[in-house]
Amino acid sequence: MTQTGSPARGGDHPLGDLRPPGGRGGLVDVFRRRYLLSLLVRKEIRVRYQGSVLGLFWSYMRPLIQFSMYFLVLGVVLGLRKGVEDFPIHIFSGMVIVHFFNDTFNNGTRSVVRNKALVRKINLPREMFPVASLLVSAYHAGPQLLILIIGSFLSGWHPTLTGFFAFLLGSAVILVFAMAVALIFSACNVFYRDFQNLVDTIGIVILWSVPMIYPFSRVLSTSPGWAENLYLSNPLANAVLLFQRCFWVDSTSDPKATAAAELPGHLFARGFAVLAMGVVMLVIAQAIFHRLEGRFAERI
């Protein structure tokens, strides 16, 4: 006789292994499904330029126009470029970081809601949507980085090992923090659409809270010590300074003097500190996302 009351094993269940939608692997599971991730990234890129004649060319035009306005209005009209050697490189090296973060933050926040059809129908890690937004932002940051490298060489840039290390550390800081905020805001935006409007407001604050359109030495000369430490607790400010250490400082006539006068002390130590803080924040963001994702389908 067969025992009808005994529970079926996972492999013998008529529906196979029963797992919660999206699995439990989180970000690790996302990168295990690299092919699916690549399809989603290609879809995001195609949708972004759907119906556009110029396509990727806008990735060159927008930052160039934005840079031109910053340089002409703030640098020339308001005179912020006075005393700042290679002021265009100073602005643009910070702008690459800020634009990448804001683009990831903005599109990452909307990523789950924007892919609601996939959320309802397909079993895949929900973290894949903000990750795809980050990769698309990185794809569009490539042309800006290329412009920055060419402009730096034209300004007399001499790449150094220290500068390259600053570039890697700054990139790691901005990637980790961009991923963390995209995860948190994309999950919260499913329940309250106010979060996608809040992102635009935060983007304005970010623009003025990093030493991009003004040099860090202005912060040193106008703020008390506690305000300087508070300013440098901003991970984006540290990422911008690390990028400037790579491109702008090594483009000046005396990089050592420029670094001593225009950069904070212990820049790399601060960079590692905010990177560690970012990793902790990413772990917390993953936990929040995982806790909320079970209700995504019903709320969307």
Secondary structure as a PSIPRED ss2 file (coil, helix, strand):
# PSIPRED VFORMAT (PSIPRED V4.0)

   1 M C   1.000  0.000  0.000
   2 T C   1.000  0.000  0.000
   3 Q C   1.000  0.000  0.000
   4 T C   1.000  0.000  0.000
   5 G C   1.000  0.000  0.000
   6 S C   1.000  0.000  0.000
   7 P C   1.000  0.000  0.000
   8 A C   1.000  0.000  0.000
   9 R C   1.000  0.000  0.000
  10 G H   0.000  1.000  0.000
  11 G H   0.000  1.000  0.000
  12 D H   0.000  1.000  0.000
  13 H C   1.000  0.000  0.000
  14 P C   1.000  0.000  0.000
  15 L C   1.000  0.000  0.000
  16 G C   1.000  0.000  0.000
  17 D C   1.000  0.000  0.000
  18 L C   1.000  0.000  0.000
  19 R C   1.000  0.000  0.000
  20 P C   1.000  0.000  0.000
  21 P C   1.000  0.000  0.000
  22 G C   1.000  0.000  0.000
  23 G C   1.000  0.000  0.000
  24 R C   1.000  0.000  0.000
  25 G C   1.000  0.000  0.000
  26 G H   0.000  1.000  0.000
  27 L H   0.000  1.000  0.000
  28 V H   0.000  1.000  0.000
  29 D H   0.000  1.000  0.000
  30 V H   0.000  1.000  0.000
  31 F H   0.000  1.000  0.000
  32 R H   0.000  1.000  0.000
  33 R C   1.000  0.000  0.000
  34 R H   0.000  1.000  0.000
  35 Y H   0.000  1.000  0.000
  36 L H   0.000  1.000  0.000
  37 L H   0.000  1.000  0.000
  38 S H   0.000  1.000  0.000
  39 L H   0.000  1.000  0.000
  40 L H   0.000  1.000  0.000
  41 V H   0.000  1.000  0.000
  42 R H   0.000  1.000  0.000
  43 K H   0.000  1.000  0.000
  44 E H   0.000  1.000  0.000
  45 I H   0.000  1.000  0.000
  46 R H   0.000  1.000  0.000
  47 V H   0.000  1.000  0.000
  48 R H   0.000  1.000  0.000
  49 Y C   1.000  0.000  0.000
  50 Q C   1.000  0.000  0.000
  51 G C   1.000  0.000  0.000
  52 S C   1.000  0.000  0.000
  53 V C   1.000  0.000  0.000
  54 L C   1.000  0.000  0.000
  55 G C   1.000  0.000  0.000
  56 L C   1.000  0.000  0.000
  57 F H   0.000  1.000  0.000
  58 W H   0.000  1.000  0.000
  59 S H   0.000  1.000  0.000
  60 Y H   0.000  1.000  0.000
  61 M H   0.000  1.000  0.000
  62 R H   0.000  1.000  0.000
  63 P H   0.000  1.000  0.000
  64 L H   0.000  1.000  0.000
  65 I H   0.000  1.000  0.000
  66 Q H   0.000  1.000  0.000
  67 F H   0.000  1.000  0.000
  68 S H   0.000  1.000  0.000
  69 M H   0.000  1.000  0.000
  70 Y H   0.000  1.000  0.000
  71 F H   0.000  1.000  0.000
  72 L H   0.000  1.000  0.000
  73 V H   0.000  1.000  0.000
  74 L H   0.000  1.000  0.000
  75 G H   0.000  1.000  0.000
  76 V H   0.000  1.000  0.000
  77 V H   0.000  1.000  0.000
  78 L C   1.000  0.000  0.000
  79 G C   1.000  0.000  0.000
  80 L C   1.000  0.000  0.000
  81 R C   1.000  0.000  0.000
  82 K C   1.000  0.000  0.000
  83 G C   1.000  0.000  0.000
  84 V C   1.000  0.000  0.000
  85 E C   1.000  0.000  0.000
  86 D C   1.000  0.000  0.000
  87 F H   0.000  1.000  0.000
  88 P H   0.000  1.000  0.000
  89 I H   0.000  1.000  0.000
  90 H H   0.000  1.000  0.000
  91 I H   0.000  1.000  0.000
  92 F H   0.000  1.000  0.000
  93 S H   0.000  1.000  0.000
  94 G H   0.000  1.000  0.000
  95 M H   0.000  1.000  0.000
  96 V H   0.000  1.000  0.000
  97 I H   0.000  1.000  0.000
  98 V H   0.000  1.000  0.000
  99 H H   0.000  1.000  0.000
 100 F H   0.000  1.000  0.000
 101 F H   0.000  1.000  0.000
 102 N H   0.000  1.000  0.000
 103 D H   0.000  1.000  0.000
 104 T H   0.000  1.000  0.000
 105 F H   0.000  1.000  0.000
 106 N H   0.000  1.000  0.000
 107 N H   0.000  1.000  0.000
 108 G H   0.000  1.000  0.000
 109 T H   0.000  1.000  0.000
 110 R H   0.000  1.000  0.000
 111 S H   0.000  1.000  0.000
 112 V H   0.000  1.000  0.000
 113 V H   0.000  1.000  0.000
 114 R H   0.000  1.000  0.000
 115 N C   1.000  0.000  0.000
 116 K H   0.000  1.000  0.000
 117 A H   0.000  1.000  0.000
 118 L H   0.000  1.000  0.000
 119 V H   0.000  1.000  0.000
 120 R H   0.000  1.000  0.000
 121 K H   0.000  1.000  0.000
 122 I C   1.000  0.000  0.000
 123 N C   1.000  0.000  0.000
 124 L C   1.000  0.000  0.000
 125 P C   1.000  0.000  0.000
 126 R C   1.000  0.000  0.000
 127 E C   1.000  0.000  0.000
 128 M H   0.000  1.000  0.000
 129 F H   0.000  1.000  0.000
 130 P H   0.000  1.000  0.000
 131 V H   0.000  1.000  0.000
 132 A H   0.000  1.000  0.000
 133 S H   0.000  1.000  0.000
 134 L H   0.000  1.000  0.000
 135 L H   0.000  1.000  0.000
 136 V H   0.000  1.000  0.000
 137 S H   0.000  1.000  0.000
 138 A H   0.000  1.000  0.000
 139 Y H   0.000  1.000  0.000
 140 H H   0.000  1.000  0.000
 141 A H   0.000  1.000  0.000
 142 G H   0.000  1.000  0.000
 143 P H   0.000  1.000  0.000
 144 Q H   0.000  1.000  0.000
 145 L H   0.000  1.000  0.000
 146 L H   0.000  1.000  0.000
 147 I H   0.000  1.000  0.000
 148 L H   0.000  1.000  0.000
 149 I H   0.000  1.000  0.000
 150 I H   0.000  1.000  0.000
 151 G H   0.000  1.000  0.000
 152 S H   0.000  1.000  0.000
 153 F H   0.000  1.000  0.000
 154 L H   0.000  1.000  0.000
 155 S C   1.000  0.000  0.000
 156 G C   1.000  0.000  0.000
 157 W C   1.000  0.000  0.000
 158 H C   1.000  0.000  0.000
 159 P C   1.000  0.000  0.000
 160 T C   1.000  0.000  0.000
 161 L H   0.000  1.000  0.000
 162 T H   0.000  1.000  0.000
 163 G H   0.000  1.000  0.000
 164 F H   0.000  1.000  0.000
 165 F H   0.000  1.000  0.000
 166 A H   0.000  1.000  0.000
 167 F H   0.000  1.000  0.000
 168 L H   0.000  1.000  0.000
 169 L H   0.000  1.000  0.000
 170 G H   0.000  1.000  0.000
 171 S H   0.000  1.000  0.000
 172 A H   0.000  1.000  0.000
 173 V H   0.000  1.000  0.000
 174 I H   0.000  1.000  0.000
 175 L H   0.000  1.000  0.000
 176 V H   0.000  1.000  0.000
 177 F H   0.000  1.000  0.000
 178 A H   0.000  1.000  0.000
 179 M H   0.000  1.000  0.000
 180 A H   0.000  1.000  0.000
 181 V H   0.000  1.000  0.000
 182 A H   0.000  1.000  0.000
 183 L H   0.000  1.000  0.000
 184 I H   0.000  1.000  0.000
 185 F H   0.000  1.000  0.000
 186 S H   0.000  1.000  0.000
 187 A H   0.000  1.000  0.000
 188 C H   0.000  1.000  0.000
 189 N H   0.000  1.000  0.000
 190 V H   0.000  1.000  0.000
 191 F H   0.000  1.000  0.000
 192 Y C   1.000  0.000  0.000
 193 R C   1.000  0.000  0.000
 194 D H   0.000  1.000  0.000
 195 F H   0.000  1.000  0.000
 196 Q H   0.000  1.000  0.000
 197 N H   0.000  1.000  0.000
 198 L H   0.000  1.000  0.000
 199 V H   0.000  1.000  0.000
 200 D H   0.000  1.000  0.000
 201 T H   0.000  1.000  0.000
 202 I H   0.000  1.000  0.000
 203 G H   0.000  1.000  0.000
 204 I H   0.000  1.000  0.000
 205 V H   0.000  1.000  0.000
 206 I H   0.000  1.000  0.000
 207 L H   0.000  1.000  0.000
 208 W H   0.000  1.000  0.000
 209 S C   1.000  0.000  0.000
 210 V C   1.000  0.000  0.000
 211 P C   1.000  0.000  0.000
 212 M C   1.000  0.000  0.000
 213 I C   1.000  0.000  0.000
 214 Y C   1.000  0.000  0.000
 215 P C   1.000  0.000  0.000
 216 F H   0.000  1.000  0.000
 217 S H   0.000  1.000  0.000
 218 R H   0.000  1.000  0.000
 219 V H   0.000  1.000  0.000
 220 L H   0.000  1.000  0.000
 221 S H   0.000  1.000  0.000
 222 T H   0.000  1.000  0.000
 223 S C   1.000  0.000  0.000
 224 P C   1.000  0.000  0.000
 225 G H   0.000  1.000  0.000
 226 W H   0.000  1.000  0.000
 227 A H   0.000  1.000  0.000
 228 E H   0.000  1.000  0.000
 229 N H   0.000  1.000  0.000
 230 L H   0.000  1.000  0.000
 231 Y H   0.000  1.000  0.000
 232 L H   0.000  1.000  0.000
 233 S C   1.000  0.000  0.000
 234 N C   1.000  0.000  0.000
 235 P H   0.000  1.000  0.000
 236 L H   0.000  1.000  0.000
 237 A H   0.000  1.000  0.000
 238 N H   0.000  1.000  0.000
 239 A H   0.000  1.000  0.000
 240 V H   0.000  1.000  0.000
 241 L H   0.000  1.000  0.000
 242 L H   0.000  1.000  0.000
 243 F H   0.000  1.000  0.000
 244 Q H   0.000  1.000  0.000
 245 R H   0.000  1.000  0.000
 246 C H   0.000  1.000  0.000
 247 F C   1.000  0.000  0.000
 248 W C   1.000  0.000  0.000
 249 V H   0.000  1.000  0.000
 250 D H   0.000  1.000  0.000
 251 S H   0.000  1.000  0.000
 252 T C   1.000  0.000  0.000
 253 S C   1.000  0.000  0.000
 254 D C   1.000  0.000  0.000
 255 P H   0.000  1.000  0.000
 256 K H   0.000  1.000  0.000
 257 A H   0.000  1.000  0.000
 258 T H   0.000  1.000  0.000
 259 A H   0.000  1.000  0.000
 260 A H   0.000  1.000  0.000
 261 A H   0.000  1.000  0.000
 262 E H   0.000  1.000  0.000
 263 L C   1.000  0.000  0.000
 264 P C   1.000  0.000  0.000
 265 G C   1.000  0.000  0.000
 266 H C   1.000  0.000  0.000
 267 L H   0.000  1.000  0.000
 268 F H   0.000  1.000  0.000
 269 A H   0.000  1.000  0.000
 270 R H   0.000  1.000  0.000
 271 G H   0.000  1.000  0.000
 272 F H   0.000  1.000  0.000
 273 A H   0.000  1.000  0.000
 274 V H   0.000  1.000  0.000
 275 L H   0.000  1.000  0.000
 276 A H   0.000  1.000  0.000
 277 M H   0.000  1.000  0.000
 278 G H   0.000  1.000  0.000
 279 V H   0.000  1.000  0.000
 280 V H   0.000  1.000  0.000
 281 M H   0.000  1.000  0.000
 282 L H   0.000  1.000  0.000
 283 V H   0.000  1.000  0.000
 284 I H   0.000  1.000  0.000
 285 A H   0.000  1.000  0.000
 286 Q H   0.000  1.000  0.000
 287 A H   0.000  1.000  0.000
 288 I H   0.000  1.000  0.000
 289 F H   0.000  1.000  0.000
 290 H H   0.000  1.000  0.000
 291 R H   0.000  1.000  0.000
 292 L H   0.000  1.000  0.000
 293 E H   0.000  1.000  0.000
 294 G C   1.000  0.000  0.000
 295 R C   1.000  0.000  0.000
 296 F H   0.000  1.000  0.000
 297 A H   0.000  1.000  0.000
 298 E H   0.000  1.000  0.000
 299 R H   0.000  1.000  0.000
 300 I C   1.000  0.000  0.000
